[in-house]
Amino acid sequence: MAQNDPAEVLKGALTKHRTRPFPAITDPEQVGALLRAIDGLHASLVVQCAARLAPILFVRPGELRHAEWAEIDLDGAEWRIPAEKMKSRFVHIVPLPSQAIKVLHELKPLTGRGKYVSSGKRGQIWFPPPSTQSLLPVM
């Protein structure tokens, strides 16, 4: 049996990971205000639809931004996010409620020919990652 702790010499060698709290809206009045702000959002229809989908689907902004039409099953009412896109590396199935289906049907004529659900005029993702941060307060 060891007389001392061999890991003792390593104390302080690793820095502690600092976490940042992410604010959450939990007050029903604030949730209502957020949803009204989304409804009144002055942006392109693609951005409006993405902002409306966010509180319905509860996915990360990056996952929503990278959603592909090939992953969406409107008839089966589910979005299957492939494992390689997920942080956990497991397929993630997002149920699509009727409200989300309605929004996706609005988007289909605009972006349905492209790869991404929220694609822009040239078939690219509707906004680059830094802009995701600017949309977060709205979402």
Secondary structure as the mmCIF struct_conf table of DSSP 4:
data_model
#
loop_
_struct_conf.conf_type_id
_struct_conf.id
_struct_conf.beg_label_comp_id
_struct_conf.beg_label_asym_id
_struct_conf.beg_label_seq_id
_struct_conf.end_label_comp_id
_struct_conf.end_label_asym_id
_struct_conf.end_label_seq_id
BEND BEND1 GLN A 3 ASN A 4
HELX_RH_3T_P HELX_RH_3T_P1 PRO A 6 LEU A 10
TURN_TY1_P TURN_TY1_P1 LYS A 11 GLY A 12
BEND BEND2 ALA A 13 LEU A 14
HELX_LH_PP_P HELX_LH_PP_P1 THR A 15 THR A 19
HELX_LH_PP_P HELX_LH_PP_P2 PRO A 21 PRO A 23
BEND BEND3 ASP A 27 ASP A 27
HELX_RH_AL_P HELX_RH_AL_P1 PRO A 28 ASP A 39
TURN_TY1_P TURN_TY1_P2 GLY A 40 GLY A 40
BEND BEND4 ALA A 43 ALA A 43
HELX_RH_AL_P HELX_RH_AL_P2 LEU A 45 LEU A 57
HELX_RH_AL_P HELX_RH_AL_P3 PRO A 61 ARG A 65
TURN_TY1_P TURN_TY1_P3 HIS A 66 HIS A 66
STRN STRN1 GLU A 68 GLU A 68
HELX_RH_3T_P HELX_RH_3T_P2 TRP A 69 GLU A 71
STRN STRN2 ILE A 72 ASP A 73
TURN_TY1_P TURN_TY1_P4 LEU A 74 ALA A 77
STRN STRN3 GLU A 78 ILE A 81
HELX_RH_3T_P HELX_RH_3T_P3 ALA A 83 LYS A 85
BEND BEND5 MET A 86 MET A 86
TURN_TY1_P TURN_TY1_P5 LYS A 87 SER A 88
BEND BEND6 ARG A 89 PHE A 90
STRN STRN4 HIS A 92 PRO A 95
HELX_RH_AL_P HELX_RH_AL_P4 SER A 98 THR A 111
TURN_TY1_P TURN_TY1_P6 GLY A 112 ARG A 113
BEND BEND7 GLY A 114 LYS A 115
STRN STRN5 TYR A 116 TYR A 116
TURN_TY1_P TURN_TY1_P7 VAL A 117 SER A 118
STRN STRN6 SER A 119 SER A 119
TURN_TY1_P TURN_TY1_P8 LYS A 121 ARG A 122
BEND BEND8 GLY A 123 GLN A 124
STRN STRN7 ILE A 125 ILE A 125
BEND BEND9 TRP A 126 PHE A 127
HELX_RH_AL_P HELX_RH_AL_P5 PRO A 129 LEU A 135
TURN_TY1_P TURN_TY1_P9 LEU A 136 VAL A 138
#
